[in-house]
Amino acid sequence: MSATHADWAAAAGGPVRATAPDGAGFDLRLVEVSPARETDGWVAYTVRFESGPDLPPEQQTYEIVAGAVAEPVFLVPTGRTADGLALEAVFAQAAPRAQEES
């Protein structure tokens, strides 16, 4: 099961462990989860992270562990910070369907 907007929002502000495909591990911080936007049956949002200086400045998929979230996530560097890199992941997921009353 993929993490939901609520899962990411619950982990915001906390530490993140990112493991690259080669097994190298990096400490990140989840700095922001954008508001969810629902359109045509889809929920879209962005999750922003910051890294230390040791993270390679290239986009790739990392195995992410943040709070209750544990899944592969494609991270894209979007700029430099005072201490490392700013990164983001963009999600578009099918909107949860309202339960029908029986």
Secondary structure, DSSP 8 states (H G I E B T S, - for coil): ----HHHHHHHTTSEEEEE-TTS-EEEEEEEEE---EEETTEEEEEEEEEE-TTS-SS-EEEEEEETTEEEEEEEEEEEE-SSSEEEEEEEEEE--------
